[in-house]
Amino acid sequence: MNVLLILNDPPYGTERTYNGMRHAVALASKEDIRVRVFLMADATAAGKKGQKVPNGYYLLERMLGAAIRRGAEIGACGTCLDARGLAEAEMIEGIHRSSMEELTEWTLWADKVIVY
């Protein structure tokens, strides 16, 4: 099964991106499930490497890395990155600059699309 998760909310301040990544990691841990995650809008900031959070707080950088290690493919909306002043070089290794064209391809690829 192919699953696409689309994340929209900022990495911190709400828990939607956190819960989306919890879901992505759990799905990527299952056999025969291929996972893709598309970061758009404020969720693109979740992919920035070198995040600093208070001790004991969840770290999306770590969660994204776990999903990547489990085989998930992660793209970040290029227009959204530009709007937030983020360069692809600032992103966690394994996250690539993506586009609406790729999101369209991923949507057609997916058996299930889940939006957070």
C-alpha positions as a printed NumPy array, in Angstrom:
array([[ 0.   ,  0.   ,  0.   ],
       [ 1.188,  3.522, -0.809],
       [ 0.441,  6.269,  1.736],
       [ 0.977, 10.004,  1.3  ],
       [ 0.877, 12.309,  4.313],
       [ 0.604, 16.047,  3.675],
       [ 1.666, 18.235,  6.593],
       [ 0.717, 21.934,  6.743],
       [ 1.084, 23.266, 10.292],
       [ 4.184, 24.771, 11.914],
       [ 6.527, 22.316, 13.611],
       [ 5.87 , 23.696, 17.078],
       [ 2.925, 25.542, 18.619],
       [ 0.345, 23.015, 17.434],
       [ 0.667, 19.25 , 17.489],
       [-0.656, 18.469, 13.999],
       [ 2.788, 18.119, 12.392],
       [ 4.02 , 16.144, 15.408],
       [ 1.046, 13.77 , 15.17 ],
       [ 1.464, 13.494, 11.406],
       [ 5.08 , 12.46 , 11.87 ],
       [ 4.152,  9.983, 14.612],
       [ 1.74 ,  8.475, 12.12 ],
       [ 4.32 ,  8.504,  9.288],
       [ 6.954,  6.731, 11.412],
       [ 4.438,  4.102, 12.525],
       [ 3.314,  3.486,  8.94 ],
       [ 6.888,  3.344,  7.63 ],
       [ 7.622,  0.65 , 10.229],
       [ 5.099, -1.712,  8.626],
       [ 6.032, -4.132,  5.877],
       [ 4.472, -3.577,  2.468],
       [ 3.641,  0.069,  3.202],
       [ 5.489,  2.768,  1.28 ],
       [ 5.31 ,  6.229,  2.812],
       [ 5.829,  9.662,  1.349],
       [ 5.546, 12.882,  3.342],
       [ 5.02 , 16.279,  1.731],
       [ 5.854, 19.304,  3.873],
       [ 4.069, 22.44 ,  2.791],
       [ 3.264, 25.878,  4.19 ],
       [ 4.608, 26.284,  7.736],
       [ 5.381, 22.543,  8.004],
       [ 8.443, 23.111,  5.794],
       [10.184, 24.537,  8.877],
       [ 9.947, 21.077, 10.472],
       [12.607, 19.929,  8.017],
       [15.239, 22.45 ,  9.109],
       [18.331, 20.817, 10.555],
       [19.818, 21.925, 13.862],
       [16.541, 22.477, 15.693],
       [16.78 , 23.489, 19.35 ],
       [13.888, 22.698, 21.676],
       [13.531, 22.651, 25.469],
       [14.809, 19.515, 27.178],
       [12.137, 16.805, 27.173],
       [10.202, 18.325, 24.252],
       [ 9.613, 16.352, 21.054],
       [12.073, 17.046, 18.245],
       [10.681, 16.887, 14.724],
       [14.176, 16.697, 13.258],
       [14.604, 13.347, 15.011],
       [11.154, 12.133, 13.916],
       [11.775, 13.038, 10.278],
       [15.114, 11.22 , 10.433],
       [13.398,  8.127, 11.836],
       [10.906,  8.137,  8.968],
       [13.699,  8.528,  6.411],
       [15.659,  5.657,  7.973],
       [12.545,  3.495,  7.643],
       [12.369,  4.257,  3.927],
       [ 9.96 ,  7.196,  3.796],
       [10.5  ,  9.731,  1.052],
       [10.101, 13.343,  2.151],
       [ 9.672, 16.394, -0.024],
       [ 9.346, 20.037,  0.962],
       [ 7.372, 22.49 , -1.161],
       [ 9.92 , 24.719, -2.912],
       [ 7.608, 27.726, -3.092],
       [ 6.882, 27.37 ,  0.624],
       [10.61 , 27.109,  1.42 ],
       [11.28 , 30.286, -0.57 ],
       [ 8.438, 32.14 ,  1.181],
       [10.05 , 31.304,  4.536],
       [13.62 , 32.061,  3.519],
       [14.702, 28.404,  3.813],
       [17.262, 26.904,  1.434],
       [17.424, 23.222,  0.551],
       [20.931, 23.159,  2.096],
       [19.354, 24.014,  5.483],
       [17.133, 20.95 ,  5.391],
       [17.704, 17.605,  7.101],
       [19.594, 15.133,  4.939],
       [17.064, 13.059,  3.045],
       [14.52 , 15.845,  2.514],
       [14.462, 17.226, -0.999],
       [13.074, 20.404, -2.513],
       [ 9.816, 19.444, -4.157],
       [ 7.01 , 21.035, -6.141],
       [ 3.278, 20.998, -6.801],
       [ 4.03 , 18.849, -9.841],
       [ 5.648, 16.207, -7.633],
       [ 2.824, 16.45 , -5.083],
       [ 0.403, 15.787, -7.936],
       [ 2.408, 12.702, -8.992],
       [ 2.566, 11.5  , -5.377],
       [-1.194, 11.989, -4.969],
       [-1.869,  9.818, -8.021],
       [ 0.659,  7.225, -6.72 ],
       [-1.009,  6.992, -3.308],
       [-3.681,  4.529, -2.283],
       [-4.386,  6.754,  0.709],
       [-3.788, 10.488,  1.219],
       [-3.844, 11.809,  4.791],
       [-3.715, 15.543,  5.481],
       [-2.562, 17.028,  8.78 ]])
